Structures are given as structure tokens and as C-alpha cells.
Amino acid sequence: MADWMKKIPQAALDYLEGRRLDEVECIVSDLPGIARGKAVPAKKFADQSYFHLPDSIFYQTITGGWGEAAGDDGFIEKDMVLRPDWSTATAAPWTGDWTLQVIHDAYDIDDNPIEYSPRNVLKRVVDLYAKKGWKAVVAPEMEFYLVARNIDPAKPIEPMMGRSGRPAAARQAYSITAVDEFGPVIDDIYDFAEAQGIDIDGITQEGGAGQLEINLLHGDPVALADQVFYFKRLIREAAMRHDCYATFMAKPIGDEPGSAMHIHHSIVDIETGENIFSGPQGGDTDAFFHFIAGLQNHMPAAIPLIAPYVNSYRRYVRDHAAPINLEWARDNRTTGIRIPISKPIARRVENRLAGMDCNPYLAIAASLACGYLGMMEKERPDAQFKGDAYEGEEDIPRELGAALDIFDEAKDLHEVLGPDFARVYSIVKRTEYDEFLAVISPWEREHLLLNV
């Protein structure tokens, strides 16, 4: 066995047992969360300890365009050094041959982490916690839709046909029968996840037509972001096998609920192993309230990282299963910040604002960064909200341009995430926003063409 094979997780070794590895996909997440990289023959991969890609992959928009991410000395497209993180080696079980995927980390030629690589952004935030003697723990919940194949962007997205031969029905939240409608797709999702060594905590039917939720076990933020990054591709591949699409758009169908990536957070003292959100007698601690205050005070500036596209803001609709403000409460799903029912050892804070269209590295980094700033500033949150938070005031941006304006002014948040990352991210997102504004929508043609 090659030396590098001895470093990879057991699940990958089990997948290859008795088989010959054909290919290795060397990948890195770009800003939208798309896997970029190279597929190389296994023999060639065994002979290399790194490979190069241009840093311009982090300036690319979701449409394939390019942000004008030039510095004061102009933009020079430089090669990055991509090194494998062996702990991320995992199967690509949908491929026609025996293939592994390996996530790589991005460095410059002087061995400094590339600041605008999303995985490095999250590592930077996690390291800030570690320097304070804390270990961040997260658990993401992934919502998505299984929809009919849509090869004409001009046509609305429709629910997929279920096992019964009828379109997926809405308003069947938590229905086991509804989950059974997608049985063949879900079976492949489970099989692929098992091959990749990913533990699924559960699958449920959500409120939308063909909308499902998958929960992952809590753990290290970088490892969980890796799993979400892998999982999006896994779910898409499972759906394609059954003549349907999986979509992670925040709002794919106008009259259906949007899809979120709720993020649960707790913070553990590295030395004692205790949850710092709970005191010796099980009560709420100052750190618990400071973390909530950080989300309330800084999340408006971080919205472009958890709602990164124009479509993201269509999800924030009053009375439609998505938050419209940053109120907090216990066991109240109408608030943007929810404290789930739990024992003191498992006390956690749930951020319900992130859409499933986010880059998981950046969304988790943004949420943890806001909580970190709150614990540094030691401010108290607003009083716990009582009642239906949809009756409260909206206090988050409602469109991408306004959100980016707030983000650009948030220098304290930039220092946590990385100033160079903040610069590049804003440029790329403003480029995408300009690309969107250049497109005339069907609504404009229908209502303005002959009426104004």
C-alpha cells in the first residue's frame, strides 16, 4: 500500500478493498461552493504531494464570469499550491470507475494560506476560538428540494414525480409516507453516504412539495463544512440517477417554503471539556448571552455570506417558514435565533437565517465570527422575544445590494474573517449582482412592456 493510502480514513479504504483505485479528484471549494480542481490518474497522484491552480478560481462568479478583484498593483493571476488534506479522502461512488475525492488546502508560494479560500476562512475563525481555549462545535441541518428535470430556465420549477406516479405534495411536513415517495433516491443517498463514511442523523419531509431535510451529527466546524460540501454533490448525483434534480436554491418555487441550512452552535472549553454555555448548576452563562448578542449585533453585516444570491432574499418572507429578524427565543421557530430544548450539557444556539444556497465554509465561518465578536464585546442581547416573531419588525436586509453595503462597512467582521477575503468576496458578489440587473425578467416584460 502506498504511504499516502495509509493516511486516509477507514471508510475510503473499505470502499477500495479488493479493488484497484483508478482516479483521484483533487478539489477545492470556490466562493460559491463549487468543487474546482483536477482529476488525475491514481499513479500520478501517488507521485505528487501538491499541484497548482490559478488563484483566479476565487474571483469567478456563479455565472462563470470574473470579478475585477485587482489590488493596488493590478491583478496578476498567480498559481496557488494545493496540498491534500488526507483526512478528507472519500469515495465518489457514483462514478463509473473506482474514484476517490480529496479536499485540498490552498497556499501561496511562500506557504501562507490563501486568505480568500473558503476553507481557510473557516479555519481562521476556528483558530481564533482555539486561541481563547475554546472549541467550536456545530451541527448543520440541510433542506433541499427534489424537483422534476428543468432544462429550460424560462419554465418554472415543478415538483418531481413520486413513486406513486403523482407529483410530490406540499404541506406534508414530517410525513413518513411522503418520504417513502422518494424512496429510491433516498436509498442511493444513504448508500453513497455510507460509502463516504458520513453519518446521517435523520431524513425528514419538510413543508414544501418535494422538500427534504437531512441532519448531520454535531462536530468540528471544518469537518462538518467538508461533509456539507461533499453532501451537495452526493445528493445531486443520487437525484440524477432517478431522472430528477436536487436543488439547493434558497427559494426554487415561488409559493413553497424556502430551503435553509440551520446552524446549531455550542462552545466547549478545551481544557475541561465543558460546554461554556451552561454553568455548574446548569444555568445560562454570560458566554451564552454574549454569543446571542454577537449574532444580533453582527449578523446583519454577515448576511451576504449566508444569503449570497438575489434569490436568497426571496426566502425571507413573513409567515413562510423563514425568519425576518434577529429576535431570539427558546423553542420558537419564528425567531431568527432559536434556543432548542436540551439538557444543559447540550445547550446550543441555532442560527436559522442561513439559506441552503450558501457556501457551507463561509456560512459557518460567518455565524461563528458573529458569536466570537459577541463574546469579545461582552454585550447582552435584547430581551427574549415572546410570541410570534413574524409580528415583529424586519431587521435584516431584503436585497443583496443593501446587504453588501452593510458588509463593506463592517471592518470588525472583516478582521475576524480576513480583510483580503472580505475585499475579494464583495467584488465578486457585486459583479454577480450587476450580472443579475442586466437580465430583464418575465415580470417586467409582462407588466411594463405595454403599460408604462
Salt bridges, closest charged atoms under 4 A:
ASP3 OD1 - LYS6 NZ 3.77
ASP22 OD1 - ARG20 NH2 3.10
GLU25 OE1 - ARG233 NH1 2.71
ASP30 OD2 - ARG36 NE 2.93
ASP47 OD2 - LYS43 NZ 3.74
ASP85 OD2 - ARG119 NH2 2.87
ASP105 OD1 - ARG119 NH1 2.85
ASP105 OD2 - LYS123 NZ 2.77
ASP111 OD1 - ARG83 NH1 2.53
GLU115 OE1 - ARG124 NH1 3.71
GLU141 OE1 - HIS262 ND1 3.17
GLU141 OE2 - HIS264 NE2 2.85
ASP188 OD2 - HIS242 NE2 2.80
ASP226 OD2 - ARG119 NH2 2.82
ASP243 OD1 - ARG149 NE 3.47
ASP284 OD2 - ARG330 NH2 2.53
ASP284 OD1 - ARG347 NE 3.16
ASP286 OD1 - ARG380 NH1 3.46
ASP331 OD1 - ARG338 NH2 3.52
GLU350 OE2 - HIS262 ND1 3.40
GLU350 OE2 - HIS264 NE2 3.66
GLU350 OE1 - ARG338 NH1 2.65
GLU350 OE2 - ARG352 NH1 3.01
GLU377 OE1 - HIS298 NE2 2.93
GLU394 OE2 - ARG318 NH2 3.57
GLU394 OE1 - ARG398 NH1 3.35
ASP405 OD1 - ARG430 NH2 2.81
ASP408 OD2 - ARG430 NH2 2.82
ASP412 OD2 - HIS298 ND1 3.70
ASP420 OD1 - ARG423 NH2 2.92
GLU432 OE1 - LYS429 NZ 2.85
GLU446 OE2 - HIS447 NE2 3.93
